[in-house]
Amino acid sequence: MGSDIRDILLGLVSAAVTAVLARTTQLLRRHRIRVETARRYPIGGAYISTYTDVMDGETRTVRDIVHIDQAGSTFSGYSKNLTTGRRFNIEGRIVNAKYLTGSYQGDQREDESTGVFYLGLDLLRSGQIRGLWAGYGAESASIISGEWNWRKMAQINIEECTTSSPLLPSAATLLNDALGSGFVSIEHLRELCESDAGVVLFATDDQGRIEGISTAYVMAEAEKSDLEQKLAHAGVVRPNVVGTRMGMLKSSAVVPRRRGQGIGLRMVNQRLARLEEMGCAAAMVLAWDSGDRHSSFGVLEAAGFQRVAELRKFWREPEGEETFDCIKCQGPCECTAIVMRRSLYDFVPDESIADLDRRRQRVVRFTR
């Protein structure tokens, strides 16, 4: 009798151990598959996203930030419009090691927009994911569809300049190569670094090499008065420059190999954050269109800027005064300045961009 009970107990223990080992083996296998999938198809991170949508009866291209958290072959995250703040929650999975498929839904209860997407992984090695989306659009109250393209944001660091930074010569060279010989000097950048009203940001790689440079400052009263007169002359009613603590996003350039990777947007976001900290109620840009596909207008509009006016031959200096050689005009600059503005009262640094900079996770397009 005792022997029979002992045999039964040993059998139960053996079965339990076998079941635990089988379950552990199954979990380890799933974990190994998840790890291998994430290694072979690393889709986690932040992307600059463009998609076609219908707004007010017109088809438009919209720029968003997409942030993806990956768990093996499944993923979740969100897409956020930096201009409107509108956000969609995303979830999906990798299928047959070739595609991403999943769904999206409006983040707010009152936003009934919902749909699906199907994106290819054939360009993943170059940091791109492309495909299609389709769904119900609450704003148009209709079924719509279009392209949806993601481009991974560069893994770079953005740091504020110091007067002793060894990168100042490289930064000045980058701006002059991008905008024209003699546009900026090392001394000017150093003075901007020293000024309580100035902002100079460097984008660097993990070896500390410069990948981008951008500047901003708080406008002086004389400059605001001069700009307000020019805007009024251009037909702008109530420019509202004078009487407002106004920030100016000035020059920006990124090395060619980093174009289109979201660095420009990150540097705009960080400059706005610094100007807001410095007490500015609004920010302006005098944007110059280089004519290439990496124009900054899309970046600036994605960051909430709106066009105010065009000022022709804005950078032309009076005869006899020293100027720089514009790379577009091949001599003294005759270009038009596109004046853009955004309020900082409602400015909130985008959380996905802030996360990237905390984790150390770029258009040459220029603003003058």
C-alpha positions, -999 to 999 in steps of 0.1 A, spaced: 0 0 0 27 25 10 47 15 -20 17 22 -43 12 57 -28 49 64 -32 48 54 -68 18 76 -74 35 106 -58 66 100 -78 46 98 -109 28 131 -101 61 148 -93 76 135 -125 46 147 -146 47 181 -129 85 184 -136 79 173 -172 51 199 -176 72 227 -161 102 218 -183 80 217 -214 64 251 -205 99 266 -198 112 252 -231 82 267 -249 87 301 -232 124 301 -239 117 292 -275 92 321 -278 117 344 -262 145 333 -285 122 338 -315 112 373 -303 149 382 -297 159 369 -331 130 387 -349 139 419 -331 175 414 -341 168 407 -378 140 432 -381 147 461 -357 117 483 -363 116 499 -328 124 536 -325 112 570 -338 104 579 -374 95 609 -395 62 599 -412 45 613 -442 11 602 -454 -16 614 -478 -49 625 -462 -81 643 -473 -86 676 -454 -114 701 -463 -120 682 -495 -83 684 -506 -56 657 -507 -26 668 -486 6 654 -474 9 653 -436 41 649 -415 40 631 -382 63 616 -357 58 578 -353 72 561 -322 73 523 -321 80 499 -292 89 464 -304 84 431 -286 97 404 -310 73 402 -340 47 424 -324 48 462 -318 27 491 -305 31 528 -304 16 560 -318 17 586 -345 15 622 -335 10 654 -356 33 680 -343 12 709 -356 -22 699 -342 -12 674 -315 -36 648 -330 -25 613 -321 -33 578 -332 -25 546 -313 -8 519 -334 -5 482 -329 5 454 -353 29 426 -361 56 414 -385 42 390 -411 63 365 -430 95 386 -424 83 409 -452 55 431 -440 41 451 -411 4 449 -407 -18 463 -380 -44 489 -371 -46 525 -358 -72 543 -338 -78 579 -327 -63 585 -292 -92 607 -280 -126 593 -273 -143 618 -296 -120 609 -325 -137 581 -342 -110 577 -369 -98 541 -373 -82 520 -399 -55 495 -410 -21 496 -426 2 474 -446 38 483 -449 67 466 -466 101 459 -450 122 457 -482 139 491 -475 143 485 -437 181 484 -440 181 520 -453 158 531 -425 127 533 -445 93 515 -442 67 522 -469 32 510 -477 -5 519 -476 -32 528 -451 -70 528 -453 -97 536 -429 -125 558 -417 -116 595 -414 -137 613 -388 -129 648 -402 -141 639 -437 -167 613 -425 -157 590 -452 -135 560 -461 -102 572 -473 -68 557 -481 -33 566 -492 5 561 -489 22 559 -456 60 562 -455 83 561 -425 119 572 -423 139 564 -392 152 593 -372 190 595 -369 206 583 -337 225 615 -328 231 637 -298 220 673 -297 239 695 -272 242 732 -265 274 750 -275 300 763 -251 325 790 -259 354 766 -255 338 739 -278 363 724 -302 335 720 -327 331 758 -334 354 758 -365 336 727 -380 302 743 -373 312 776 -390 326 756 -420 293 736 -423 272 768 -423 294 785 -448 295 755 -471 257 753 -469 247 789 -471 276 807 -488 312 817 -483 315 844 -456 280 839 -441 292 833 -406 324 834 -386 338 814 -357 338 847 -337 301 853 -344 292 818 -332 313 822 -301 296 855 -293 262 839 -297 273 811 -273 283 837 -248 252 858 -251 223 853 -226 200 859 -255 216 833 -278 212 796 -286 237 775 -305 230 737 -309 253 710 -322 241 677 -335 269 651 -331 274 614 -336 287 589 -310 323 598 -318 316 635 -312 318 646 -348 295 674 -359 265 664 -380 245 696 -377 244 731 -364 215 755 -356 212 789 -340 185 811 -324 183 842 -303 159 867 -286 153 896 -310 165 931 -300 140 960 -301 157 977 -331 156 945 -351 119 939 -342 110 975 -353 129 971 -386 112 938 -393 77 951 -384 82 980 -409 92 956 -436 62 934 -429 38 964 -429 53 975 -463 47 940 -476 10 944 -467 9 925 -434 -19 940 -413 -9 943 -376 25 924 -377 26 925 -339 64 921 -337 71 951 -316 58 948 -281 63 910 -281 93 892 -266 102 875 -299 126 846 -306 143 841 -340 153 808 -354 183 818 -374 207 795 -393 206 757 -396 225 731 -416 230 694 -416 257 674 -434 244 659 -467 245 622 -456 221 629 -427 194 647 -447 158 637 -442 164 618 -410 145 641 -386 175 661 -372 162 694 -385 129 688 -367 146 679 -335 168 710 -336 137 732 -343 120 716 -314 149 722 -290 154 758 -301 118 765 -295 120 749 -261 151 771 -252 134 803 -265 103 795 -244 125 790 -214 140 825 -221 105 840 -219 96 844 -256 59 845 -264 65 837 -301 92 827 -326 99 838 -361 119 824 -390 133 841 -421 134 810 -443 153 807 -475 143 781 -500 174 764 -515 152 748 -542 161 712 -533 137 685 -520 150 690 -484 135 724 -480 128 733 -444 92 745 -450 78 711 -443 98 708 -411 88 743 -400 51 737 -408 53 704 -389 66 724 -359 36 747 -361 50 776 -381 27 795 -405 37 817 -434 33 854 -428 48 872 -459 76 872 -485 103 898 -484 121 901 -517 159 906 -519 159 905 -481 196 897 -477 209 922 -502 233 946 -485 236 983 -494 262 990 -521 297 992 -506 290 970 -476 306 936 -471 283 907 -479 286 869 -485 285 849 -516 251 831 -518 254 795 -531 222 799 -550 229 834 -565 266 827 -570 274 861 -556 257 887 -535 224 873 -522 192 883 -541 170 857 -525 135 861 -511 129 856 -474 98 836 -464 87 850 -430 71 824 -408 58 826 -372 44 805 -344 31 812 -309 49 797 -280 20 800 -256 8 765 -265 43 751 -271 49 717 -255 81 698 -265 71 666 -283 76 637 -259 90 613 -285 117 638 -295 125 645 -259 128 608 -253 152 605 -281 175 631 -267 173 616 -233 182 582 -247 208 597 -271 188 583 -298 183 651 -394 172 686 -446 205 702 -456 179 729 -454 187 762 -442 171 792 -425 188 825 -423 
